[in-house]
Every structure is written in C-alpha cells, then in structure tokens.
Amino acid sequence: MARLIRPTWAIRCTQSGCKQLFEVAKLEEGKQQEVVCPNCGEHYVYPILKEDEEKN
C-alpha cells in the first residue's frame, strides 16, 4: 500500500465531461505548480494566488 509522505490537497478538474478529483502536493507559501488532470489531460496552475484572483 502506498503512503503519502507530504501533505496534499485535492483539486477537481473543471472540464464538463471530466470532473475528476485528484491529489496534488501542498506547496510552500507563494509557490505555484502546473499539474495535469490524470483523466483528461487538462492543465492547471495551483494554488491560485490572491493576486491572480483579484485580476479576474
């Protein structure tokens, strides 16, 4: 059985036909990482920083 070594977050794909829930590693404050949905291949950058939220 696999064991998680570091804290994780769960994110859900937003593609209408997918909605896959998958785990990503929790990053240090202020850092971002690009991840790919394992089901459909959609790319995401997480976490969304406060500055990015204010722009949208």
All heavy atoms as atom14 arrays in JSON, in Angstrom:
{
  "sequence": "MARLIRPTWAIRCTQSGCKQLFEVAKLEEGKQQEVVCPNCGEHYVYPILKEDEEKN",
  "atom14_mask": [
    [1, 1, 1, 1, 1, 1, 1, 1, 0, 0, 0, 0, 0, 0],
    [1, 1, 1, 1, 1, 0, 0, 0, 0, 0, 0, 0, 0, 0],
    [1, 1, 1, 1, 1, 1, 1, 1, 1, 1, 1, 0, 0, 0],
    [1, 1, 1, 1, 1, 1, 1, 1, 0, 0, 0, 0, 0, 0],
    [1, 1, 1, 1, 1, 1, 1, 1, 0, 0, 0, 0, 0, 0],
    [1, 1, 1, 1, 1, 1, 1, 1, 1, 1, 1, 0, 0, 0],
    [1, 1, 1, 1, 1, 1, 1, 0, 0, 0, 0, 0, 0, 0],
    [1, 1, 1, 1, 1, 1, 1, 0, 0, 0, 0, 0, 0, 0],
    [1, 1, 1, 1, 1, 1, 1, 1, 1, 1, 1, 1, 1, 1],
    [1, 1, 1, 1, 1, 0, 0, 0, 0, 0, 0, 0, 0, 0],
    [1, 1, 1, 1, 1, 1, 1, 1, 0, 0, 0, 0, 0, 0],
    [1, 1, 1, 1, 1, 1, 1, 1, 1, 1, 1, 0, 0, 0],
    [1, 1, 1, 1, 1, 1, 0, 0, 0, 0, 0, 0, 0, 0],
    [1, 1, 1, 1, 1, 1, 1, 0, 0, 0, 0, 0, 0, 0],
    [1, 1, 1, 1, 1, 1, 1, 1, 1, 0, 0, 0, 0, 0],
    [1, 1, 1, 1, 1, 1, 0, 0, 0, 0, 0, 0, 0, 0],
    [1, 1, 1, 1, 0, 0, 0, 0, 0, 0, 0, 0, 0, 0],
    [1, 1, 1, 1, 1, 1, 0, 0, 0, 0, 0, 0, 0, 0],
    [1, 1, 1, 1, 1, 1, 1, 1, 1, 0, 0, 0, 0, 0],
    [1, 1, 1, 1, 1, 1, 1, 1, 1, 0, 0, 0, 0, 0],
    [1, 1, 1, 1, 1, 1, 1, 1, 0, 0, 0, 0, 0, 0],
    [1, 1, 1, 1, 1, 1, 1, 1, 1, 1, 1, 0, 0, 0],
    [1, 1, 1, 1, 1, 1, 1, 1, 1, 0, 0, 0, 0, 0],
    [1, 1, 1, 1, 1, 1, 1, 0, 0, 0, 0, 0, 0, 0],
    [1, 1, 1, 1, 1, 0, 0, 0, 0, 0, 0, 0, 0, 0],
    [1, 1, 1, 1, 1, 1, 1, 1, 1, 0, 0, 0, 0, 0],
    [1, 1, 1, 1, 1, 1, 1, 1, 0, 0, 0, 0, 0, 0],
    [1, 1, 1, 1, 1, 1, 1, 1, 1, 0, 0, 0, 0, 0],
    [1, 1, 1, 1, 1, 1, 1, 1, 1, 0, 0, 0, 0, 0],
    [1, 1, 1, 1, 0, 0, 0, 0, 0, 0, 0, 0, 0, 0],
    [1, 1, 1, 1, 1, 1, 1, 1, 1, 0, 0, 0, 0, 0],
    [1, 1, 1, 1, 1, 1, 1, 1, 1, 0, 0, 0, 0, 0],
    [1, 1, 1, 1, 1, 1, 1, 1, 1, 0, 0, 0, 0, 0],
    [1, 1, 1, 1, 1, 1, 1, 1, 1, 0, 0, 0, 0, 0],
    [1, 1, 1, 1, 1, 1, 1, 0, 0, 0, 0, 0, 0, 0],
    [1, 1, 1, 1, 1, 1, 1, 0, 0, 0, 0, 0, 0, 0],
    [1, 1, 1, 1, 1, 1, 0, 0, 0, 0, 0, 0, 0, 0],
    [1, 1, 1, 1, 1, 1, 1, 0, 0, 0, 0, 0, 0, 0],
    [1, 1, 1, 1, 1, 1, 1, 1, 0, 0, 0, 0, 0, 0],
    [1, 1, 1, 1, 1, 1, 0, 0, 0, 0, 0, 0, 0, 0],
    [1, 1, 1, 1, 0, 0, 0, 0, 0, 0, 0, 0, 0, 0],
    [1, 1, 1, 1, 1, 1, 1, 1, 1, 0, 0, 0, 0, 0],
    [1, 1, 1, 1, 1, 1, 1, 1, 1, 1, 0, 0, 0, 0],
    [1, 1, 1, 1, 1, 1, 1, 1, 1, 1, 1, 1, 0, 0],
    [1, 1, 1, 1, 1, 1, 1, 0, 0, 0, 0, 0, 0, 0],
    [1, 1, 1, 1, 1, 1, 1, 1, 1, 1, 1, 1, 0, 0],
    [1, 1, 1, 1, 1, 1, 1, 0, 0, 0, 0, 0, 0, 0],
    [1, 1, 1, 1, 1, 1, 1, 1, 0, 0, 0, 0, 0, 0],
    [1, 1, 1, 1, 1, 1, 1, 1, 0, 0, 0, 0, 0, 0],
    [1, 1, 1, 1, 1, 1, 1, 1, 1, 0, 0, 0, 0, 0],
    [1, 1, 1, 1, 1, 1, 1, 1, 1, 0, 0, 0, 0, 0],
    [1, 1, 1, 1, 1, 1, 1, 1, 0, 0, 0, 0, 0, 0],
    [1, 1, 1, 1, 1, 1, 1, 1, 1, 0, 0, 0, 0, 0],
    [1, 1, 1, 1, 1, 1, 1, 1, 1, 0, 0, 0, 0, 0],
    [1, 1, 1, 1, 1, 1, 1, 1, 1, 0, 0, 0, 0, 0],
    [1, 1, 1, 1, 1, 1, 1, 1, 0, 0, 0, 0, 0, 0]
  ],
  "atom14_positions": [
    [[0.84, -1.18, 0.0], [0.0, 0.0, 0.0], [0.88, 1.25, 0.0], [1.88, 1.3, 0.69], [-0.91, 0.0, 1.23], [-1.74, 1.26, 1.35], [-2.66, 1.34, 2.87], [-4.22, 0.75, 2.3], [0.0, 0.0, 0.0], [0.0, 0.0, 0.0], [0.0, 0.0, 0.0], [0.0, 0.0, 0.0], [0.0, 0.0, 0.0], [0.0, 0.0, 0.0]],
    [[0.5, 2.24, -0.79], [1.26, 3.5, -0.87], [0.97, 4.34, 0.37], [-0.1, 4.28, 0.95], [0.88, 4.25, -2.12], [0.0, 0.0, 0.0], [0.0, 0.0, 0.0], [0.0, 0.0, 0.0], [0.0, 0.0, 0.0], [0.0, 0.0, 0.0], [0.0, 0.0, 0.0], [0.0, 0.0, 0.0], [0.0, 0.0, 0.0], [0.0, 0.0, 0.0]],
    [[1.95, 5.14, 0.72], [1.81, 6.01, 1.87], [2.18, 7.42, 1.44], [3.2, 7.63, 0.78], [2.74, 5.54, 2.98], [2.61, 6.31, 4.25], [3.39, 5.64, 5.35], [4.77, 5.44, 4.96], [5.81, 5.85, 5.67], [5.64, 6.45, 6.81], [7.04, 5.63, 5.24], [0.0, 0.0, 0.0], [0.0, 0.0, 0.0], [0.0, 0.0, 0.0]],
    [[1.33, 8.41, 1.79], [1.62, 9.79, 1.45], [2.69, 10.33, 2.39], [2.58, 10.22, 3.6], [0.36, 10.65, 1.55], [-0.72, 10.32, 0.54], [-1.97, 11.12, 0.83], [-0.25, 10.58, -0.86], [0.0, 0.0, 0.0], [0.0, 0.0, 0.0], [0.0, 0.0, 0.0], [0.0, 0.0, 0.0], [0.0, 0.0, 0.0], [0.0, 0.0, 0.0]],
    [[3.74, 10.9, 1.82], [4.85, 11.4, 2.6], [4.65, 12.87, 2.97], [5.0, 13.3, 4.04], [6.18, 11.25, 1.81], [6.4, 9.79, 1.44], [7.35, 11.8, 2.59], [6.52, 8.84, 2.61], [0.0, 0.0, 0.0], [0.0, 0.0, 0.0], [0.0, 0.0, 0.0], [0.0, 0.0, 0.0], [0.0, 0.0, 0.0], [0.0, 0.0, 0.0]],
    [[4.09, 13.65, 2.07], [3.92, 15.07, 2.34], [2.44, 15.45, 2.26], [1.65, 14.74, 1.65], [4.75, 15.91, 1.39], [4.59, 15.56, -0.04], [5.58, 16.3, -0.89], [5.46, 15.77, -2.24], [5.93, 16.33, -3.29], [6.59, 17.45, -3.21], [5.79, 15.8, -4.47], [0.0, 0.0, 0.0], [0.0, 0.0, 0.0], [0.0, 0.0, 0.0]],
    [[2.07, 16.58, 2.88], [0.66, 16.99, 2.86], [0.16, 17.18, 1.43], [0.9, 17.6, 0.55], [0.66, 18.33, 3.6], [1.94, 18.35, 4.37], [2.92, 17.5, 3.62], [0.0, 0.0, 0.0], [0.0, 0.0, 0.0], [0.0, 0.0, 0.0], [0.0, 0.0, 0.0], [0.0, 0.0, 0.0], [0.0, 0.0, 0.0], [0.0, 0.0, 0.0]],
    [[-1.1, 16.89, 1.21], [-1.68, 17.02, -0.13], [-2.97, 17.83, -0.09], [-3.6, 17.98, 0.94], [-2.0, 15.64, -0.73], [-2.93, 14.97, 0.11], [-0.75, 14.8, -0.9], [0.0, 0.0, 0.0], [0.0, 0.0, 0.0], [0.0, 0.0, 0.0], [0.0, 0.0, 0.0], [0.0, 0.0, 0.0], [0.0, 0.0, 0.0], [0.0, 0.0, 0.0]],
    [[-3.34, 18.33, -1.26], [-4.64, 18.96, -1.49], [-5.34, 18.13, -2.55], [-4.69, 17.43, -3.32], [-4.47, 20.35, -2.07], [-3.99, 21.4, -1.13], [-3.94, 21.36, 0.24], [-3.48, 22.68, -1.49], [-3.44, 22.52, 0.73], [-3.14, 23.36, -0.32], [-3.27, 23.32, -2.7], [-2.62, 24.64, -0.32], [-2.76, 24.59, -2.7], [-2.44, 25.24, -1.51]],
    [[-6.63, 18.22, -2.59], [-7.39, 17.6, -3.66], [-7.97, 18.71, -4.53], [-8.49, 19.68, -4.01], [-8.5, 16.73, -3.1], [0.0, 0.0, 0.0], [0.0, 0.0, 0.0], [0.0, 0.0, 0.0], [0.0, 0.0, 0.0], [0.0, 0.0, 0.0], [0.0, 0.0, 0.0], [0.0, 0.0, 0.0], [0.0, 0.0, 0.0], [0.0, 0.0, 0.0]],
    [[-7.84, 18.58, -5.84], [-8.45, 19.53, -6.75], [-9.31, 18.77, -7.74], [-9.08, 17.59, -8.02], [-7.42, 20.43, -7.47], [-6.47, 19.62, -8.34], [-6.63, 21.26, -6.49], [-5.53, 20.48, -9.17], [0.0, 0.0, 0.0], [0.0, 0.0, 0.0], [0.0, 0.0, 0.0], [0.0, 0.0, 0.0], [0.0, 0.0, 0.0], [0.0, 0.0, 0.0]],
    [[-10.35, 19.44, -8.24], [-11.27, 18.8, -9.18], [-11.12, 19.46, -10.55], [-11.09, 20.67, -10.67], [-12.71, 18.94, -8.7], [-13.69, 18.2, -9.59], [-15.11, 18.17, -9.05], [-15.22, 17.6, -7.74], [-15.29, 16.3, -7.46], [-15.23, 15.43, -8.42], [-15.41, 15.89, -6.22], [0.0, 0.0, 0.0], [0.0, 0.0, 0.0], [0.0, 0.0, 0.0]],
    [[-11.04, 18.63, -11.56], [-10.98, 19.11, -12.93], [-12.29, 19.84, -13.25], [-13.36, 19.41, -12.85], [-10.8, 17.92, -13.88], [-10.62, 18.39, -15.6], [0.0, 0.0, 0.0], [0.0, 0.0, 0.0], [0.0, 0.0, 0.0], [0.0, 0.0, 0.0], [0.0, 0.0, 0.0], [0.0, 0.0, 0.0], [0.0, 0.0, 0.0], [0.0, 0.0, 0.0]],
    [[-12.19, 20.95, -13.97], [-13.39, 21.74, -14.26], [-13.97, 21.47, -15.65], [-14.95, 22.1, -16.03], [-13.08, 23.25, -14.14], [-12.01, 23.58, -15.02], [-12.7, 23.6, -12.72], [0.0, 0.0, 0.0], [0.0, 0.0, 0.0], [0.0, 0.0, 0.0], [0.0, 0.0, 0.0], [0.0, 0.0, 0.0], [0.0, 0.0, 0.0], [0.0, 0.0, 0.0]],
    [[-13.38, 20.55, -16.39], [-13.92, 20.21, -17.71], [-15.28, 19.54, -17.53], [-15.42, 18.63, -16.7], [-12.97, 19.28, -18.48], [-11.66, 19.94, -18.85], [-11.87, 21.16, -19.72], [-12.6, 21.14, -20.7], [-11.23, 22.26, -19.34], [0.0, 0.0, 0.0], [0.0, 0.0, 0.0], [0.0, 0.0, 0.0], [0.0, 0.0, 0.0], [0.0, 0.0, 0.0]],
    [[-16.28, 19.95, -18.29], [-17.65, 19.47, -18.1], [-17.79, 17.96, -18.24], [-18.58, 17.34, -17.55], [-18.59, 20.17, -19.06], [-18.22, 19.91, -20.39], [0.0, 0.0, 0.0], [0.0, 0.0, 0.0], [0.0, 0.0, 0.0], [0.0, 0.0, 0.0], [0.0, 0.0, 0.0], [0.0, 0.0, 0.0], [0.0, 0.0, 0.0], [0.0, 0.0, 0.0]],
    [[-16.99, 17.35, -19.1], [-17.1, 15.91, -19.3], [-16.22, 15.1, -18.37], [-16.27, 13.87, -18.39], [0.0, 0.0, 0.0], [0.0, 0.0, 0.0], [0.0, 0.0, 0.0], [0.0, 0.0, 0.0], [0.0, 0.0, 0.0], [0.0, 0.0, 0.0], [0.0, 0.0, 0.0], [0.0, 0.0, 0.0], [0.0, 0.0, 0.0], [0.0, 0.0, 0.0]],
    [[-15.42, 15.74, -17.53], [-14.45, 15.02, -16.72], [-14.81, 15.04, -15.23], [-15.23, 14.05, -14.68], [-13.05, 15.6, -16.94], [-11.75, 14.71, -16.05], [0.0, 0.0, 0.0], [0.0, 0.0, 0.0], [0.0, 0.0, 0.0], [0.0, 0.0, 0.0], [0.0, 0.0, 0.0], [0.0, 0.0, 0.0], [0.0, 0.0, 0.0], [0.0, 0.0, 0.0]],
    [[-14.59, 16.16, -14.57], [-14.85, 16.36, -13.14], [-14.04, 15.42, -12.24], [-14.44, 15.1, -11.13], [-16.35, 16.21, -12.81], [-17.25, 17.14, -13.58], [-17.0, 18.56, -13.25], [-18.02, 19.47, -13.91], [-17.65, 20.84, -13.93], [0.0, 0.0, 0.0], [0.0, 0.0, 0.0], [0.0, 0.0, 0.0], [0.0, 0.0, 0.0], [0.0, 0.0, 0.0]],
    [[-12.89, 14.93, -12.72], [-12.03, 14.03, -11.95], [-11.46, 14.75, -10.72], [-11.03, 15.88, -10.8], [-10.87, 13.56, -12.83], [-9.82, 12.74, -12.14], [-10.25, 11.31, -11.93], [-11.14, 10.83, -12.61], [-9.62, 10.64, -11.0], [0.0, 0.0, 0.0], [0.0, 0.0, 0.0], [0.0, 0.0, 0.0], [0.0, 0.0, 0.0], [0.0, 0.0, 0.0]],
    [[-11.47, 14.09, -9.58], [-10.86, 14.6, -8.36], [-9.5, 13.93, -8.21], [-9.39, 12.71, -8.31], [-11.74, 14.27, -7.15], [-11.28, 14.81, -5.81], [-11.41, 16.32, -5.78], [-12.12, 14.21, -4.69], [0.0, 0.0, 0.0], [0.0, 0.0, 0.0], [0.0, 0.0, 0.0], [0.0, 0.0, 0.0], [0.0, 0.0, 0.0], [0.0, 0.0, 0.0]],
    [[-8.43, 14.74, -8.04], [-7.1, 14.15, -7.89], [-6.28, 14.93, -6.89], [-6.56, 16.09, -6.6], [-6.39, 14.03, -9.25], [-6.21, 15.32, -10.01], [-5.01, 16.01, -9.96], [-7.24, 15.83, -10.78], [-4.85, 17.19, -10.68], [-7.08, 17.0, -11.5], [-5.87, 17.68, -11.43], [0.0, 0.0, 0.0], [0.0, 0.0, 0.0], [0.0, 0.0, 0.0]],
    [[-5.28, 14.28, -6.33], [-4.44, 14.88, -5.29], [-3.22, 15.55, -5.89], [-2.66, 15.06, -6.87], [-3.99, 13.82, -4.29], [-5.11, 13.3, -3.43], [-4.63, 12.32, -2.39], [-3.51, 11.78, -2.52], [-5.37, 12.09, -1.43], [0.0, 0.0, 0.0], [0.0, 0.0, 0.0], [0.0, 0.0, 0.0], [0.0, 0.0, 0.0], [0.0, 0.0, 0.0]],
    [[-2.83, 16.66, -5.27], [-1.61, 17.37, -5.64], [-0.87, 17.7, -4.35], [-1.48, 17.83, -3.28], [-1.92, 18.66, -6.44], [-2.52, 18.33, -7.78], [-2.82, 19.6, -5.67], [0.0, 0.0, 0.0], [0.0, 0.0, 0.0], [0.0, 0.0, 0.0], [0.0, 0.0, 0.0], [0.0, 0.0, 0.0], [0.0, 0.0, 0.0], [0.0, 0.0, 0.0]],
    [[0.44, 17.83, -4.43], [1.24, 18.13, -3.24], [0.98, 19.56, -2.78], [0.85, 20.47, -3.59], [2.72, 17.95, -3.55], [0.0, 0.0, 0.0], [0.0, 0.0, 0.0], [0.0, 0.0, 0.0], [0.0, 0.0, 0.0], [0.0, 0.0, 0.0], [0.0, 0.0, 0.0], [0.0, 0.0, 0.0], [0.0, 0.0, 0.0], [0.0, 0.0, 0.0]],
    [[0.9, 19.75, -1.49], [0.75, 21.08, -0.91], [2.11, 21.77, -0.99], [3.11, 21.23, -0.53], [0.28, 20.98, 0.53], [-0.05, 22.3, 1.15], [-0.65, 22.1, 2.54], [-0.97, 23.43, 3.17], [-1.51, 23.27, 4.52], [0.0, 0.0, 0.0], [0.0, 0.0, 0.0], [0.0, 0.0, 0.0], [0.0, 0.0, 0.0], [0.0, 0.0, 0.0]],
    [[2.15, 22.95, -1.58], [3.4, 23.67, -1.81], [3.66, 24.7, -0.72], [2.75, 25.09, 0.02], [3.36, 24.37, -3.16], [3.14, 23.48, -4.37], [2.99, 24.31, -5.62], [4.29, 22.5, -4.53], [0.0, 0.0, 0.0], [0.0, 0.0, 0.0], [0.0, 0.0, 0.0], [0.0, 0.0, 0.0], [0.0, 0.0, 0.0], [0.0, 0.0, 0.0]],
    [[4.91, 25.18, -0.68], [5.26, 26.24, 0.26], [4.51, 27.51, -0.12], [4.12, 27.71, -1.27], [6.77, 26.52, 0.18], [7.62, 25.36, 0.64], [9.1, 25.64, 0.43], [9.47, 26.81, 0.27], [9.87, 24.67, 0.43], [0.0, 0.0, 0.0], [0.0, 0.0, 0.0], [0.0, 0.0, 0.0], [0.0, 0.0, 0.0], [0.0, 0.0, 0.0]],
    [[4.33, 28.4, 0.85], [3.63, 29.66, 0.63], [4.24, 30.45, -0.51], [5.46, 30.61, -0.59], [3.69, 30.5, 1.91], [2.86, 31.75, 1.88], [1.36, 31.5, 1.89], [0.93, 30.5, 2.47], [0.64, 32.31, 1.29], [0.0, 0.0, 0.0], [0.0, 0.0, 0.0], [0.0, 0.0, 0.0], [0.0, 0.0, 0.0], [0.0, 0.0, 0.0]],
    [[3.4, 30.93, -1.43], [3.86, 31.76, -2.53], [4.33, 31.01, -3.76], [4.65, 31.62, -4.77], [0.0, 0.0, 0.0], [0.0, 0.0, 0.0], [0.0, 0.0, 0.0], [0.0, 0.0, 0.0], [0.0, 0.0, 0.0], [0.0, 0.0, 0.0], [0.0, 0.0, 0.0], [0.0, 0.0, 0.0], [0.0, 0.0, 0.0], [0.0, 0.0, 0.0]],
    [[4.4, 29.69, -3.71], [4.85, 28.92, -4.87], [3.65, 28.34, -5.6], [2.63, 28.04, -5.01], [5.78, 27.78, -4.43], [7.1, 28.27, -3.91], [8.06, 27.13, -3.7], [9.41, 27.68, -3.26], [10.38, 26.6, -3.11], [0.0, 0.0, 0.0], [0.0, 0.0, 0.0], [0.0, 0.0, 0.0], [0.0, 0.0, 0.0], [0.0, 0.0, 0.0]],
    [[3.8, 28.19, -6.93], [2.78, 27.59, -7.76], [3.37, 26.45, -8.58], [4.58, 26.41, -8.79], [2.18, 28.61, -8.72], [1.3, 29.64, -8.07], [0.69, 30.56, -9.1], [1.41, 31.2, -9.85], [-0.62, 30.63, -9.14], [0.0, 0.0, 0.0], [0.0, 0.0, 0.0], [0.0, 0.0, 0.0], [0.0, 0.0, 0.0], [0.0, 0.0, 0.0]],
    [[2.51, 25.56, -9.02], [2.96, 24.44, -9.83], [1.9, 24.12, -10.87], [0.71, 24.25, -10.62], [3.18, 23.22, -8.94], [3.67, 22.01, -9.7], [4.04, 20.87, -8.75], [4.41, 21.1, -7.62], [3.92, 19.65, -9.23], [0.0, 0.0, 0.0], [0.0, 0.0, 0.0], [0.0, 0.0, 0.0], [0.0, 0.0, 0.0], [0.0, 0.0, 0.0]],
    [[2.34, 23.69, -12.05], [1.41, 23.25, -13.08], [1.2, 21.75, -12.93], [2.15, 20.99, -12.77], [1.97, 23.56, -14.47], [1.0, 23.22, -15.57], [1.49, 23.61, -16.94], [2.59, 24.18, -17.05], [0.77, 23.35, -17.91], [0.0, 0.0, 0.0], [0.0, 0.0, 0.0], [0.0, 0.0, 0.0], [0.0, 0.0, 0.0], [0.0, 0.0, 0.0]],
    [[-0.06, 21.33, -12.98], [-0.41, 19.91, -12.91], [-1.31, 19.56, -14.07], [-1.92, 20.44, -14.69], [-1.11, 19.55, -11.57], [-0.18, 19.73, -10.4], [-2.37, 20.36, -11.37], [0.0, 0.0, 0.0], [0.0, 0.0, 0.0], [0.0, 0.0, 0.0], [0.0, 0.0, 0.0], [0.0, 0.0, 0.0], [0.0, 0.0, 0.0], [0.0, 0.0, 0.0]],
    [[-1.4, 18.29, -14.37], [-2.21, 17.8, -15.47], [-3.23, 16.8, -14.92], [-2.87, 15.91, -14.14], [-1.32, 17.11, -16.54], [-2.17, 16.55, -17.66], [-0.29, 18.09, -17.07], [0.0, 0.0, 0.0], [0.0, 0.0, 0.0], [0.0, 0.0, 0.0], [0.0, 0.0, 0.0], [0.0, 0.0, 0.0], [0.0, 0.0, 0.0], [0.0, 0.0, 0.0]],
    [[-4.49, 16.96, -15.31], [-5.52, 16.02, -14.89], [-5.17, 14.63, -15.42], [-4.94, 14.46, -16.61], [-6.88, 16.46, -15.43], [-8.2, 15.27, -15.07], [0.0, 0.0, 0.0], [0.0, 0.0, 0.0], [0.0, 0.0, 0.0], [0.0, 0.0, 0.0], [0.0, 0.0, 0.0], [0.0, 0.0, 0.0], [0.0, 0.0, 0.0], [0.0, 0.0, 0.0]],
    [[-5.14, 13.62, -14.54], [-4.77, 12.27, -14.99], [-5.83, 11.62, -15.88], [-5.54, 10.66, -16.59], [-4.6, 11.49, -13.68], [-5.4, 12.23, -12.68], [-5.38, 13.68, -13.11], [0.0, 0.0, 0.0], [0.0, 0.0, 0.0], [0.0, 0.0, 0.0], [0.0, 0.0, 0.0], [0.0, 0.0, 0.0], [0.0, 0.0, 0.0], [0.0, 0.0, 0.0]],
    [[-7.03, 12.17, -15.88], [-8.12, 11.58, -16.65], [-8.22, 12.16, -18.06], [-8.3, 11.42, -19.03], [-9.44, 11.77, -15.9], [-10.56, 10.97, -16.5], [-10.4, 9.8, -16.82], [-11.71, 11.6, -16.65], [0.0, 0.0, 0.0], [0.0, 0.0, 0.0], [0.0, 0.0, 0.0], [0.0, 0.0, 0.0], [0.0, 0.0, 0.0], [0.0, 0.0, 0.0]],
    [[-8.18, 13.5, -18.18], [-8.41, 14.11, -19.5], [-7.23, 14.89, -20.04], [-7.23, 15.3, -21.2], [-9.64, 15.02, -19.45], [-9.41, 16.55, -18.54], [0.0, 0.0, 0.0], [0.0, 0.0, 0.0], [0.0, 0.0, 0.0], [0.0, 0.0, 0.0], [0.0, 0.0, 0.0], [0.0, 0.0, 0.0], [0.0, 0.0, 0.0], [0.0, 0.0, 0.0]],
    [[-6.2, 15.15, -19.21], [-5.02, 15.85, -19.69], [-5.09, 17.36, -19.61], [-4.19, 18.04, -20.09], [0.0, 0.0, 0.0], [0.0, 0.0, 0.0], [0.0, 0.0, 0.0], [0.0, 0.0, 0.0], [0.0, 0.0, 0.0], [0.0, 0.0, 0.0], [0.0, 0.0, 0.0], [0.0, 0.0, 0.0], [0.0, 0.0, 0.0], [0.0, 0.0, 0.0]],
    [[-6.14, 17.93, -19.03], [-6.25, 19.39, -18.89], [-5.17, 19.91, -17.94], [-4.89, 19.29, -16.91], [-7.65, 19.75, -18.35], [-7.91, 21.22, -18.22], [-7.99, 21.94, -19.56], [-8.28, 21.29, -20.59], [-7.77, 23.16, -19.57], [0.0, 0.0, 0.0], [0.0, 0.0, 0.0], [0.0, 0.0, 0.0], [0.0, 0.0, 0.0], [0.0, 0.0, 0.0]],
    [[-4.57, 21.05, -18.28], [-3.51, 21.65, -17.46], [-4.09, 22.67, -16.49], [-4.96, 23.45, -16.86], [-2.48, 22.35, -18.35], [-1.62, 21.39, -19.1], [-0.28, 21.26, -18.85], [-1.91, 20.49, -20.07], [0.22, 20.33, -19.65], [-0.75, 19.86, -20.4], [0.0, 0.0, 0.0], [0.0, 0.0, 0.0], [0.0, 0.0, 0.0], [0.0, 0.0, 0.0]],
    [[-3.56, 22.68, -15.26], [-3.96, 23.64, -14.24], [-2.73, 24.18, -13.54], [-1.74, 23.47, -13.37], [-4.86, 22.98, -13.17], [-6.19, 22.53, -13.73], [-6.37, 21.22, -14.14], [-7.23, 23.42, -13.86], [-7.57, 20.8, -14.66], [-8.44, 23.02, -14.39], [-8.61, 21.7, -14.78], [-9.8, 21.3, -15.31], [0.0, 0.0, 0.0], [0.0, 0.0, 0.0]],
    [[-2.8, 25.43, -13.08], [-1.77, 26.01, -12.23], [-2.42, 26.2, -10.86], [-3.49, 26.79, -10.75], [-1.26, 27.37, -12.78], [-0.28, 28.0, -11.8], [-0.59, 27.17, -14.13], [0.0, 0.0, 0.0], [0.0, 0.0, 0.0], [0.0, 0.0, 0.0], [0.0, 0.0, 0.0], [0.0, 0.0, 0.0], [0.0, 0.0, 0.0], [0.0, 0.0, 0.0]],
    [[-1.81, 25.65, -9.83], [-2.36, 25.76, -8.49], [-1.25, 26.13, -7.54], [-0.08, 25.92, -7.85], [-3.03, 24.43, -8.09], [-2.02, 23.45, -7.53], [-1.84, 23.34, -6.15], [-1.2, 22.69, -8.35], [-0.88, 22.47, -5.63], [-0.25, 21.85, -7.84], [-0.11, 21.74, -6.48], [0.82, 20.91, -5.96], [0.0, 0.0, 0.0], [0.0, 0.0, 0.0]],
    [[-1.5, 26.59, -6.35], [-2.78, 27.19, -5.99], [-2.94, 28.54, -6.67], [-1.96, 29.15, -7.09], [-2.68, 27.36, -4.48], [-1.22, 27.52, -4.21], [-0.53, 26.67, -5.26], [0.0, 0.0, 0.0], [0.0, 0.0, 0.0], [0.0, 0.0, 0.0], [0.0, 0.0, 0.0], [0.0, 0.0, 0.0], [0.0, 0.0, 0.0], [0.0, 0.0, 0.0]],
    [[-4.17, 29.0, -6.76], [-4.43, 30.32, -7.32], [-4.02, 31.34, -6.26], [-4.49, 31.28, -5.12], [-5.92, 30.48, -7.69], [-6.28, 29.48, -8.79], [-6.22, 31.91, -8.11], [-7.75, 29.43, -9.09], [0.0, 0.0, 0.0], [0.0, 0.0, 0.0], [0.0, 0.0, 0.0], [0.0, 0.0, 0.0], [0.0, 0.0, 0.0], [0.0, 0.0, 0.0]],
    [[-3.11, 32.23, -6.62], [-2.64, 33.23, -5.67], [-3.66, 34.37, -5.57], [-4.42, 34.62, -6.5], [-1.27, 33.78, -6.11], [-0.16, 32.74, -6.21], [1.12, 33.4, -6.71], [0.09, 32.07, -4.88], [0.0, 0.0, 0.0], [0.0, 0.0, 0.0], [0.0, 0.0, 0.0], [0.0, 0.0, 0.0], [0.0, 0.0, 0.0], [0.0, 0.0, 0.0]],
    [[-3.67, 35.07, -4.45], [-4.62, 36.16, -4.22], [-4.51, 37.22, -5.32], [-5.51, 37.77, -5.74], [-4.38, 36.78, -2.85], [-4.77, 35.87, -1.72], [-4.5, 36.49, -0.38], [-4.83, 35.49, 0.72], [-4.54, 35.97, 2.04], [0.0, 0.0, 0.0], [0.0, 0.0, 0.0], [0.0, 0.0, 0.0], [0.0, 0.0, 0.0], [0.0, 0.0, 0.0]],
    [[-3.28, 37.5, -5.78], [-3.11, 38.49, -6.85], [-3.8, 38.04, -8.13], [-4.38, 38.84, -8.85], [-1.62, 38.71, -7.14], [-0.81, 39.24, -5.97], [-0.3, 38.11, -5.07], [0.04, 37.03, -5.56], [-0.26, 38.33, -3.85], [0.0, 0.0, 0.0], [0.0, 0.0, 0.0], [0.0, 0.0, 0.0], [0.0, 0.0, 0.0], [0.0, 0.0, 0.0]],
    [[-3.76, 36.74, -8.42], [-4.41, 36.2, -9.61], [-5.93, 36.28, -9.51], [-6.61, 36.56, -10.48], [-3.99, 34.75, -9.86], [-2.53, 34.61, -10.21], [-1.93, 35.62, -10.65], [-1.98, 33.51, -10.05], [0.0, 0.0, 0.0], [0.0, 0.0, 0.0], [0.0, 0.0, 0.0], [0.0, 0.0, 0.0], [0.0, 0.0, 0.0], [0.0, 0.0, 0.0]],
    [[-6.47, 36.04, -8.32], [-7.91, 36.12, -8.11], [-8.41, 37.54, -8.31], [-9.48, 37.76, -8.87], [-8.28, 35.64, -6.69], [-8.16, 34.15, -6.51], [-8.48, 33.71, -5.1], [-8.59, 34.57, -4.2], [-8.66, 32.5, -4.89], [0.0, 0.0, 0.0], [0.0, 0.0, 0.0], [0.0, 0.0, 0.0], [0.0, 0.0, 0.0], [0.0, 0.0, 0.0]],
    [[-7.64, 38.53, -7.87], [-8.04, 39.92, -7.99], [-8.06, 40.38, -9.44], [-8.82, 41.26, -9.81], [-7.12, 40.81, -7.15], [-7.29, 40.57, -5.67], [-6.23, 41.27, -4.83], [-5.36, 41.96, -5.4], [-6.27, 41.11, -3.6], [0.0, 0.0, 0.0], [0.0, 0.0, 0.0], [0.0, 0.0, 0.0], [0.0, 0.0, 0.0], [0.0, 0.0, 0.0]],
    [[-7.21, 39.8, -10.29], [-7.16, 40.16, -11.71], [-8.41, 39.69, -12.45], [-8.81, 40.27, -13.44], [-5.93, 39.56, -12.39], [-4.64, 40.19, -11.93], [-3.46, 39.5, -12.59], [-2.16, 40.03, -12.04], [-1.0, 39.31, -12.59], [0.0, 0.0, 0.0], [0.0, 0.0, 0.0], [0.0, 0.0, 0.0], [0.0, 0.0, 0.0], [0.0, 0.0, 0.0]],
    [[-9.0, 38.58, -11.99], [-10.17, 38.02, -12.68], [-11.39, 38.6, -12.13], [-12.21, 38.81, -11.73], [-10.19, 36.49, -12.56], [-9.01, 35.88, -13.3], [-8.54, 36.44, -14.28], [-8.55, 34.75, -12.84], [0.0, 0.0, 0.0], [0.0, 0.0, 0.0], [0.0, 0.0, 0.0], [0.0, 0.0, 0.0], [0.0, 0.0, 0.0], [0.0, 0.0, 0.0]]
  ]
}
